[in-house]
Amino acid sequence: MNRREFARYVARAGVALTFLAASRREARDGRSGGEAFYDGYLSIYFDGGPSQTDTWDVKPGSSSSYPNFPTIDLGVTDEYGESFRIAGLFRRLAGLCMNDPAIKLGVIRSLYHAGDDHVSAQDRMRGCLHDGFSEAMARVEVSHCAVDSRLTVAQKLLVAGAPFVAIDMPGNDSHSHNLGSVACPGVVPTIWGNYINEGLSQLAESIRASGRRVLVTMYGDFGRTPRSVSNGDRDGRDHWNDGFSIALLSINQPRFKMTALGHTGPDGVLTSTTGMRDPVEPRDVGTFVSRSLGFQVGRVDGKFDVPLTSRPAPPVDRINKADLLNTTFGLV
C-alpha cells in the first residue's frame, strides 16, 4: 500500500472519530449505568467460514483432529475446568497472551444459527458484528489492498484513533484441501499460520504500546464439519452452522478474563440440540460487543440499540442483553 492510499484510509478514520463521539454522546443521554470497556473495535471477517477444530476449538487425539496436529495450552482453564487450548499454528499470539497481561484471548465455542448457506449465514454473522455497526460507528473498511497487508493497515488506523475498522479475509471455504489452505504453515496460502498469527500478534503489540483499549472479533459465515470429508485428495470440511467458534482478542482492558465458553464435546460434534453446552446466537455476541463499546442495549423503544437496523436476523438481543457473555469475560 502506498502513502496516498493510506492517507485515504486515515481520512476515513477522522470522519469515523467525529461520528463516534457524537453517537456516544447521544447514547449516554439514554444510558443508565453503562460503561465503555473499549475505545476501538476491529471486526475480522473470514469469508467462507474457517474450521473451528483447526483453530480455536481444537480436539487433540480425537477423530476430528489431523494426526499429530499441534495444539497450545494457554495455561488457564475454560469455563468447565478443562485446559484452554488453541491450534499450534498460533505460536506467537499464544506467547503474547500467556506472557503479556494486556493481551488476552477469549473464545466462544458454541455459536449456532439457522443459516447453512453463505448468503443466509452472512446476514446473521455480518449483520450482528460487521455491517450493522456502521450505522452507529462510521466504519473504515480495509479491503482494497493485498490480503497480507490488511492487518498492518488496520493496526495503523486503530493506533491513529479509528473507532471501528473492518477487514474481510478470503480463502476459508475449505470444501477441499482444508489443511493446506487454512491451517498449515508453509503451504500457500498460509492465511492462518502466517497472515493471522504474525499479523495479529504485531497488531496487538502495537496497540498495546499505544494505550488504546481495543476489542477484536474473528469469525466467519459458520464453521466447518468437525470430521473431514475424504474423497480422493479432497481433504475437505463442509459447512457447520451449529457448534462453531468466534475468537475475541482484548487489548489493554485489565478486566477481560482469558477463557473459553461453550463445549462441543470431545470430538466437536455436539450441537444446540444434542448436548452442546452454553449455546450462543450471533445476536448474543452482537449485544456483547455493543455493551462492551458503551452502548445501551435493552431499551423498550430500541433507540440506543446498536446496530440500529432491523434485519431478518436480529442484530442484538434486547431480552437477555448478553449477561452470560459479559460475566464470563469479566466485563461487568
C-alpha positions as CSV (number, residue, x, y, z in Angstrom):
1,M,0.0,0.0,0.0
2,N,1.4,3.4,-1.0
3,R,1.3,6.6,1.0
4,R,-1.6,8.1,-0.9
5,E,-3.8,5.0,-0.3
6,F,-3.0,5.0,3.4
7,A,-3.9,8.7,3.6
8,R,-7.3,7.9,2.2
9,Y,-7.9,5.4,5.0
10,V,-6.7,7.9,7.6
11,A,-9.2,10.5,6.2
12,R,-12.0,8.0,6.6
13,A,-10.8,7.3,10.2
14,G,-11.0,11.0,11.0
15,V,-14.7,11.1,9.9
16,A,-15.3,8.0,12.0
17,L,-13.8,9.5,15.1
18,T,-16.2,12.5,14.8
19,F,-19.2,10.3,14.2
20,L,-18.3,8.1,17.2
21,A,-18.0,11.0,19.6
22,A,-21.5,12.2,18.6
23,S,-23.1,8.8,18.7
24,R,-21.6,8.0,22.1
25,R,-22.9,11.4,23.5
26,E,-26.3,10.5,22.2
27,A,-26.2,7.0,23.7
28,R,-25.1,8.3,27.1
29,D,-28.2,10.6,27.2
30,G,-30.3,7.4,27.4
31,R,-27.9,5.0,29.1
32,S,-28.3,4.1,32.7
33,G,-25.0,3.0,34.3
34,G,-23.4,1.8,31.1
35,E,-19.6,1.7,30.7
36,A,-17.4,1.6,27.6
37,F,-14.7,-1.0,28.2
38,Y,-13.1,-0.3,24.8
39,D,-12.2,2.7,22.7
40,G,-12.0,0.8,19.4
41,Y,-13.3,-2.2,17.6
42,L,-11.8,-4.4,14.9
43,S,-14.0,-6.9,13.1
44,I,-12.1,-9.6,11.1
45,Y,-14.5,-11.5,8.8
46,F,-13.1,-14.7,7.4
47,D,-15.2,-15.2,4.2
48,G,-16.4,-18.7,3.8
49,G,-16.0,-19.8,7.4
50,P,-12.8,-21.3,8.9
51,S,-12.6,-24.7,10.6
52,Q,-13.1,-24.3,14.3
53,T,-11.4,-27.6,15.1
54,D,-8.2,-26.4,13.4
55,T,-8.1,-23.0,15.0
56,W,-10.0,-22.1,18.3
57,D,-11.8,-25.4,19.3
58,V,-9.1,-28.0,18.9
59,K,-9.7,-31.7,19.7
60,P,-6.3,-33.3,20.1
61,G,-6.3,-37.0,19.7
62,S,-9.9,-37.2,18.6
63,S,-11.4,-38.4,15.3
64,S,-11.9,-34.8,14.4
65,S,-8.2,-33.9,14.5
66,Y,-5.5,-34.4,12.0
67,P,-2.8,-36.9,13.2
68,N,-0.1,-35.1,15.2
69,F,-1.8,-31.8,14.8
70,P,-0.1,-29.5,17.4
71,T,-2.0,-27.5,20.0
72,I,-1.0,-25.0,22.6
73,D,-2.2,-25.0,26.3
74,L,-2.7,-21.3,27.2
75,G,-2.1,-22.1,30.9
76,V,-5.7,-21.3,32.0
77,T,-8.8,-23.3,32.2
78,D,-12.1,-22.8,30.3
79,E,-15.4,-22.4,31.9
80,Y,-15.7,-26.2,32.6
81,G,-12.3,-26.6,34.3
82,E,-10.5,-28.0,31.3
83,S,-7.3,-26.7,29.7
84,F,-7.9,-23.8,27.3
85,R,-6.1,-24.9,24.1
86,I,-5.8,-23.4,20.6
87,A,-4.1,-24.6,17.5
88,G,-0.3,-24.8,17.5
89,L,-0.1,-22.5,14.4
90,F,-0.8,-19.5,16.8
91,R,2.6,-19.8,18.5
92,R,3.4,-16.1,18.5
93,L,-0.1,-15.0,19.5
94,A,-0.3,-17.6,22.3
95,G,3.1,-16.4,23.7
96,L,1.7,-12.9,23.9
97,C,-1.5,-14.0,25.6
98,M,0.4,-16.1,28.2
99,N,3.1,-13.5,28.9
100,D,1.6,-10.0,28.4
101,P,-1.3,-9.2,30.8
102,A,-2.5,-6.5,28.5
103,I,-3.2,-9.0,25.6
104,K,-5.8,-11.7,26.3
105,L,-7.7,-14.2,24.2
106,G,-11.3,-15.4,24.6
107,V,-13.2,-17.9,22.6
108,I,-16.9,-18.7,22.3
109,R,-17.0,-22.3,21.0
110,S,-20.8,-22.8,20.9
111,L,-22.2,-20.4,18.2
112,Y,-25.1,-21.6,16.2
113,H,-27.6,-20.1,13.7
114,A,-30.1,-21.4,11.1
115,G,-28.2,-20.3,8.0
116,D,-26.5,-23.3,6.3
117,D,-25.7,-21.4,3.1
118,H,-23.3,-18.4,2.6
119,V,-26.0,-15.8,2.0
120,S,-28.2,-16.5,5.0
121,A,-25.2,-17.1,7.2
122,Q,-23.6,-13.8,6.2
123,D,-26.8,-12.0,7.0
124,R,-26.7,-13.4,10.5
125,M,-23.0,-13.0,11.3
126,R,-22.1,-9.8,9.4
127,G,-25.4,-8.3,10.4
128,C,-24.6,-8.6,14.1
129,L,-20.8,-8.0,14.1
130,H,-19.7,-6.2,10.9
131,D,-22.2,-4.4,8.7
132,G,-24.7,-3.3,11.3
133,F,-22.3,-1.4,13.5
134,S,-21.5,1.1,10.6
135,E,-24.9,2.8,11.3
136,A,-23.8,3.9,14.7
137,M,-20.0,3.9,14.3
138,A,-18.6,5.1,11.0
139,R,-16.7,2.1,9.6
140,V,-13.3,2.1,7.9
141,E,-13.3,-0.9,5.6
142,V,-9.9,-2.3,4.7
143,S,-10.4,-4.4,1.6
144,H,-8.7,-2.6,-1.3
145,C,-5.2,-3.8,-0.6
146,A,-3.3,-7.1,-0.5
147,V,-4.6,-9.7,1.9
148,D,-1.2,-9.9,3.7
149,S,-1.2,-6.2,4.4
150,R,-4.7,-5.7,5.7
151,L,-3.9,-6.3,9.3
152,T,-1.0,-3.9,9.1
153,V,-3.3,-1.2,7.7
154,A,-5.9,-1.9,10.4
155,Q,-3.2,-1.6,13.1
156,K,-2.1,1.8,11.9
157,L,-5.7,3.0,11.7
158,L,-6.5,1.8,15.2
159,V,-3.4,3.3,16.7
160,A,-4.3,6.6,14.9
161,G,-7.6,6.6,16.7
162,A,-10.1,5.0,14.4
163,P,-13.1,3.7,16.4
164,F,-14.2,0.9,14.0
165,V,-12.1,-0.9,11.4
166,A,-13.5,-3.9,9.4
167,I,-11.5,-6.4,7.4
168,D,-12.5,-9.2,5.1
169,M,-10.1,-12.1,4.8
170,P,-10.8,-14.5,1.9
171,G,-9.9,-18.2,1.4
172,N,-11.7,-20.1,4.1
173,D,-14.4,-22.0,2.3
174,S,-12.3,-25.2,2.6
175,H,-14.5,-27.9,1.0
176,S,-11.2,-29.3,-0.2
177,H,-7.6,-29.1,0.7
178,N,-8.6,-27.8,4.2
179,L,-5.3,-28.5,6.0
180,G,-3.1,-26.8,3.3
181,S,-5.3,-23.8,2.7
182,V,-6.3,-22.9,6.2
183,A,-4.2,-24.4,8.9
184,C,-0.8,-25.5,7.7
185,P,2.1,-23.0,7.9
186,G,4.5,-23.3,4.9
187,V,1.8,-24.2,2.4
188,V,0.4,-21.4,0.2
189,P,-1.9,-19.7,1.0
190,T,-0.9,-19.7,4.7
191,I,-3.7,-17.5,5.8
192,W,-3.8,-18.6,9.4
193,G,-0.2,-19.7,10.2
194,N,1.4,-16.6,8.7
195,Y,-1.1,-13.8,7.9
196,I,-3.2,-14.2,11.1
197,N,-0.7,-15.4,13.7
198,E,2.0,-12.9,12.7
199,G,-0.2,-10.0,11.6
200,L,-2.5,-10.2,14.6
201,S,0.4,-10.5,17.0
202,Q,2.1,-7.4,15.5
203,L,-1.2,-5.6,15.7
204,A,-1.7,-6.5,19.3
205,E,1.8,-5.4,20.3
206,S,1.4,-2.0,18.5
207,I,-2.0,-1.2,20.0
208,R,-0.8,-2.3,23.5
209,A,2.1,0.2,23.2
210,S,-0.4,2.9,22.1
211,G,-2.5,2.5,25.2
212,R,-5.8,2.3,23.3
213,R,-8.3,-0.3,24.5
214,V,-9.4,-2.4,21.5
215,L,-11.6,-5.4,21.1
216,V,-11.1,-7.7,18.1
217,T,-13.6,-10.3,16.9
218,M,-12.6,-13.1,14.5
219,Y,-15.3,-15.2,12.8
220,G,-16.8,-16.3,9.5
221,D,-20.1,-17.4,7.9
222,F,-20.1,-20.6,10.1
223,G,-17.6,-23.2,11.0
224,R,-16.6,-26.5,9.2
225,T,-17.7,-30.1,9.8
226,P,-15.6,-31.5,12.7
227,R,-14.7,-34.6,10.7
228,S,-13.0,-34.1,7.4
229,V,-14.6,-35.4,4.2
230,S,-12.0,-37.5,2.4
231,N,-12.9,-38.1,-1.2
232,G,-9.7,-38.8,-3.2
233,D,-7.5,-35.8,-2.5
234,R,-10.4,-33.7,-1.3
235,D,-9.5,-33.4,2.4
236,G,-12.4,-31.1,3.0
237,R,-14.6,-29.8,5.7
238,D,-18.1,-28.6,4.7
239,H,-20.4,-26.1,6.3
240,W,-21.2,-26.4,10.0
241,N,-23.6,-23.8,11.4
242,D,-24.3,-25.4,14.8
243,G,-21.3,-25.5,17.2
244,F,-18.7,-23.3,15.7
245,S,-16.4,-20.6,17.2
246,I,-15.7,-16.9,17.4
247,A,-12.5,-15.6,18.9
248,L,-12.1,-12.4,20.9
249,L,-8.8,-10.6,21.4
250,S,-8.8,-8.0,24.1
251,I,-6.0,-5.4,24.3
252,N,-5.4,-3.0,27.2
253,Q,-8.6,-4.0,29.1
254,P,-7.5,-5.4,32.5
255,R,-11.0,-6.7,33.4
256,F,-11.1,-9.1,30.5
257,K,-10.8,-12.7,31.6
258,M,-9.0,-15.1,29.3
259,T,-11.2,-18.2,29.0
260,A,-13.4,-20.2,26.6
261,L,-17.2,-20.6,26.8
262,G,-19.1,-23.5,25.2
263,H,-18.3,-27.2,25.0
264,T,-18.9,-29.2,21.8
265,G,-17.8,-32.5,23.2
266,P,-14.5,-34.4,22.8
267,D,-15.0,-34.8,19.0
268,G,-16.6,-31.4,18.4
269,V,-19.8,-32.9,17.1
270,L,-22.3,-31.8,19.8
271,T,-24.9,-29.2,18.6
272,S,-27.5,-27.0,20.3
273,T,-30.0,-29.9,20.1
274,T,-27.6,-32.7,21.1
275,G,-26.0,-31.5,24.3
276,M,-23.6,-28.7,23.4
277,R,-23.1,-26.6,26.5
278,D,-24.0,-22.9,26.7
279,P,-25.2,-22.4,23.1
280,V,-24.8,-18.8,21.9
281,E,-26.5,-17.0,19.0
282,P,-24.9,-14.3,16.8
283,R,-27.2,-11.6,18.3
284,D,-25.9,-12.5,21.8
285,V,-22.4,-11.7,20.6
286,G,-23.7,-8.5,18.9
287,T,-25.1,-7.4,22.2
288,F,-21.9,-8.3,24.0
289,V,-19.9,-6.1,21.6
290,S,-22.4,-3.3,21.8
291,R,-22.3,-3.2,25.6
292,S,-18.5,-3.5,25.6
293,L,-18.3,-0.4,23.4
294,G,-20.5,1.6,25.8
295,F,-23.9,1.4,24.1
296,Q,-27.0,0.6,26.0
297,V,-29.0,-2.5,24.9
298,G,-32.4,-3.2,26.2
299,R,-34.5,0.0,26.0
300,V,-38.1,-0.8,25.1
301,D,-38.0,1.7,22.2
302,G,-34.7,0.4,20.9
303,K,-33.4,4.0,20.4
304,F,-29.9,3.3,21.7
305,D,-29.5,-0.2,20.4
306,V,-26.5,-0.9,18.3
307,P,-26.7,-1.9,15.4
308,L,-29.7,0.2,14.7
309,T,-31.4,-1.5,11.7
310,S,-33.9,-4.3,11.8
311,R,-32.6,-7.3,9.8
312,P,-34.0,-10.8,9.1
313,A,-31.7,-12.0,11.9
314,P,-31.9,-9.5,14.9
315,P,-28.5,-7.8,15.4
316,V,-28.9,-7.6,19.2
317,D,-30.9,-9.5,21.8
318,R,-32.7,-6.9,23.8
319,I,-34.1,-9.5,26.3
320,N,-31.1,-11.3,27.7
321,K,-28.6,-8.5,27.0
322,A,-25.7,-10.9,26.7
323,D,-25.3,-11.1,30.5
324,L,-23.7,-14.6,30.3
325,L,-21.0,-13.3,27.9
326,N,-20.2,-10.2,29.8
327,T,-20.0,-12.1,33.1
328,T,-17.9,-14.9,31.5
329,F,-15.3,-12.5,30.1
330,G,-15.3,-10.2,33.1
331,L,-16.8,-7.1,31.5
332,V,-19.3,-6.2,34.2
